[in-house]
Every structure is written in structure tokens, then in C-alpha cells.
């Protein structure tokens, strides 16, 4: 995959993530917050199982899950926590405020993961531009959520 295509697809996925809290919050109004998060994950699971059946070894590849480290299984837990918090927080922060805060949190933890080479990621130096970028994101959150 080319770098340009990877960036374009990632921007598209980011648009989906930006819309997800508002969609889930609307469902949450109808059925409840945790129930909406559950339905969201159920729909996602059904779609992913259908896709997994046809790519890279099909569903049989799931049998290799035991070769992953224990911590590799908490991704669903992390996603559930995000979706549930986003479902509630979007009502207060709006889609833009929520997205600004999420991106800031993502970058902050990513810098820590890179710096220490956590979770199987290669170590990366924390440079002044990275710290400045993170500080600017924090300032951006303050501006976006300000009433």
C-alpha cells in the first residue's frame, strides 16, 4: 500500500470515528448508554466475523490467538471503554470537543508508547516538536470545548 493511500484511508477511518459517538449517542437515547455500546459492538462483531471468514486464512486463523501475549486481548476492553465514554461525553462536549480530546489522549499515550517501546512498538525519541505538538493539541482542546 502506498503512503498516500494509507493516509487517505486513515483520514477516512478518522471521519468514521468522528461520527461514531454521535451515532452511538442517538442509539443510547433510544435504548440506554451501555445497551447502545453493546449493540454497537455486536454489529461490529458480526461484520468483522463475516469479513474474517474470507480473508487471510479465514476463521481458522483465530485458532492461532493463543500465540499472542495476554495483553493483546485487552483491545476489545479498551474499545468498549472508549465507546462507552464517548457515548456519554459527546452529549456534553459535542462531536468536535470529544474528537479533540480523544486525539489529544491518543497522541499523549502514543508518545509514551513510542518513547519506552511499549506493547511491541519500536522505541522512538521524544523530540521537542512532538512535545510542542502535544501542547498545541491540549491548547486546541481548551479552545474547542470552551463555551
Secondary structure, 3 states (H helix, E strand, C coil): CCHHHHHHHHHHHHHHHHHHHHHHHHHHHHHCHHHHHHHHHHHHHHHHHHHHCCCCCHHHHHHHHHHCCHHHHCHHHHHHHHHHHHHHHHHHHHHHHHHHHHHHHHHHHHHHHHHHCHHHCCCCCCCHHHHHHHHHHHHHHHHHHCC
